Amino acid sequence: MSELEGSLNAISGNKVITAKRKRDDDVDTRNPNSKFIAGVIKLISDDKTRLIFNTIFLESGDSSETLRTELKLTRKQYYSRISRLIKAGLVKRQKGKYFVTAFGRVIFDSHRLLGTAIKNYWKLKAIDSLGVANDSKMPKEQRNKIIEELIDNLQLKDISLSTKF
């Protein structure tokens, strides 16, 4: 079993499955990391795991007992989730305290950007409905002005202004 498969099984909490998948469309064969990516997304989609992850990000250096009691989780809830976060490479433990890794910081920031995109969903939808997203008939300056006016978040604005759609 590869390290990636081992991490995936640890993230998802699944036992190793020896039987082959019945359908090839279950996995994106163009990207060998797609299972790992899906596992990380599934991991941070769990409310309690995300709560632990966010708390560690915001209050790095707290001991496990402090975190567990603050979050009001049982030992099993806490340790099974923290174990998956560690095996996914999002969190590390040093001298009895938990810290977010560099990879974890990227995932945290991506998750935050996703939340911002969801909050701005209707503004982004308005850009699409106006044909601003990638309509070559509209002058670039007018397109950029509409996006500048509608979107406040710099990251979303940069993505929206990008001509690489």
C-alpha positions as CSV (number, residue, x, y, z in Angstrom):
1,M,0.0,0.0,0.0
2,S,1.4,3.4,-1.0
3,E,1.9,6.2,1.5
4,L,-0.9,8.2,-0.2
5,E,-3.3,5.3,0.1
6,G,-2.4,4.8,3.7
7,S,-3.0,8.5,4.4
8,L,-6.3,8.3,2.6
9,N,-7.5,5.4,4.6
10,A,-6.4,7.2,7.8
11,I,-8.2,10.4,6.8
12,S,-11.5,8.7,5.9
13,G,-11.3,6.3,8.8
14,N,-11.8,3.4,6.4
15,K,-10.2,0.0,6.7
16,V,-8.0,-1.1,3.8
17,I,-10.2,-2.6,1.0
18,T,-8.5,-5.3,-1.0
19,A,-11.2,-5.8,-3.6
20,K,-11.0,-3.7,-6.7
21,R,-13.6,-1.0,-7.4
22,K,-16.4,-2.2,-9.6
23,R,-16.7,1.1,-11.5
24,D,-13.7,3.1,-12.9
25,D,-15.7,6.3,-12.8
26,D,-15.5,6.4,-9.0
27,V,-12.0,7.8,-9.2
28,D,-10.6,10.5,-11.4
29,T,-7.8,8.6,-13.2
30,R,-6.4,11.8,-14.7
31,N,-5.3,13.0,-11.2
32,P,-3.7,10.4,-9.0
33,N,-4.2,12.7,-6.0
34,S,-7.9,13.1,-6.5
35,K,-8.6,10.5,-3.8
36,F,-6.4,12.3,-1.3
37,I,-8.0,15.6,-2.2
38,A,-11.5,14.1,-1.8
39,G,-10.4,12.7,1.6
40,V,-9.1,16.1,2.9
41,I,-12.4,17.7,1.8
42,K,-14.4,15.0,3.4
43,L,-12.3,15.4,6.6
44,I,-12.8,19.1,7.0
45,S,-16.5,18.7,6.0
46,D,-17.2,17.1,9.3
47,D,-18.4,19.8,11.8
48,K,-16.5,18.5,14.8
49,T,-13.3,17.9,12.9
50,R,-13.5,21.4,11.4
51,L,-14.1,22.8,14.9
52,I,-11.0,21.1,16.2
53,F,-9.0,22.2,13.1
54,N,-10.2,25.8,13.3
55,T,-9.5,26.0,17.1
56,I,-6.0,24.7,16.6
57,F,-5.4,27.2,13.8
58,L,-6.7,30.1,16.0
59,E,-5.2,29.0,19.3
60,S,-2.0,27.1,18.3
61,G,-0.1,25.6,21.2
62,D,-3.0,24.5,23.4
63,S,-2.7,21.1,25.0
64,S,-5.0,18.3,23.9
65,E,-6.8,18.3,27.3
66,T,-7.5,22.0,27.1
67,L,-8.8,21.7,23.5
68,R,-11.0,18.7,24.3
69,T,-12.6,20.3,27.3
70,E,-13.1,23.7,25.6
71,L,-14.8,22.0,22.6
72,K,-16.9,19.7,24.9
73,L,-16.0,16.5,23.0
74,T,-15.6,13.0,24.3
75,R,-12.2,11.5,24.4
76,K,-13.1,9.2,21.5
77,Q,-14.6,12.0,19.4
78,Y,-11.5,14.2,20.0
79,Y,-8.7,11.7,19.5
80,S,-10.2,9.9,16.4
81,R,-10.6,13.3,14.7
82,I,-7.2,14.7,15.8
83,S,-5.6,11.4,14.6
84,R,-7.1,11.9,11.1
85,L,-6.0,15.5,11.0
86,I,-2.4,14.5,11.8
87,K,-2.4,11.6,9.3
88,A,-3.7,14.0,6.6
89,G,-0.8,16.3,7.4
90,L,-3.0,19.2,8.5
91,V,-1.9,19.2,12.1
92,K,1.2,18.2,13.9
93,R,2.0,17.5,17.6
94,Q,5.1,18.9,19.3
95,K,5.8,18.6,23.0
96,G,2.2,17.7,23.8
97,K,0.7,20.6,21.9
98,Y,-1.0,20.8,18.5
99,F,-0.1,23.1,15.6
100,V,-1.3,23.6,12.1
101,T,1.2,22.6,9.4
102,A,2.1,24.6,6.3
103,F,-0.2,22.4,4.3
104,G,-2.9,22.9,7.0
105,R,-2.6,26.7,6.7
106,V,-3.2,26.4,2.9
107,I,-6.2,24.2,3.4
108,F,-7.5,26.6,6.1
109,D,-7.1,29.6,3.8
110,S,-8.8,27.6,0.9
111,H,-11.7,26.7,3.1
112,R,-12.0,30.4,4.1
113,L,-12.0,31.5,0.5
114,L,-14.7,28.9,-0.3
115,G,-16.8,30.3,2.5
116,T,-16.3,33.8,1.1
117,A,-17.3,32.7,-2.4
118,I,-20.5,31.2,-1.0
119,K,-21.3,34.4,0.8
120,N,-20.8,36.2,-2.5
121,Y,-22.7,33.6,-4.5
122,W,-25.4,36.0,-5.8
123,K,-22.9,38.6,-6.8
124,L,-20.9,36.0,-8.7
125,K,-24.1,34.8,-10.3
126,A,-25.0,38.3,-11.3
127,I,-21.6,38.6,-13.1
128,D,-22.4,35.4,-15.0
129,S,-25.9,36.6,-15.9
130,L,-24.6,39.8,-17.3
131,G,-22.2,37.8,-19.5
132,V,-19.3,39.4,-17.8
133,A,-17.5,36.2,-16.7
134,N,-15.9,35.5,-20.1
135,D,-17.9,37.2,-22.8
136,S,-15.4,38.4,-25.4
137,K,-18.0,40.8,-26.9
138,M,-17.9,43.0,-23.8
139,P,-14.9,45.4,-23.6
140,K,-12.4,44.4,-21.0
141,E,-12.5,47.7,-19.2
142,Q,-16.3,47.5,-18.7
143,R,-16.1,43.9,-17.6
144,N,-13.4,44.8,-15.0
145,K,-15.4,47.8,-13.8
146,I,-18.5,45.7,-13.1
147,I,-16.4,43.1,-11.2
148,E,-14.6,45.8,-9.2
149,E,-17.9,47.3,-8.2
150,L,-19.6,44.0,-7.2
151,I,-16.8,42.1,-5.5
152,D,-15.2,43.4,-2.3
153,N,-12.9,40.4,-1.4
154,L,-9.5,40.8,-3.1
155,Q,-8.9,37.1,-3.7
156,L,-12.3,36.7,-5.3
157,K,-11.8,39.9,-7.3
158,D,-8.4,38.6,-8.6
159,I,-9.9,35.3,-9.6
160,S,-12.9,37.0,-11.3
161,L,-10.7,39.5,-13.1
162,S,-8.4,36.7,-14.3
163,T,-8.9,35.9,-18.0
164,K,-8.0,32.3,-17.5
165,F,-11.5,30.7,-17.2
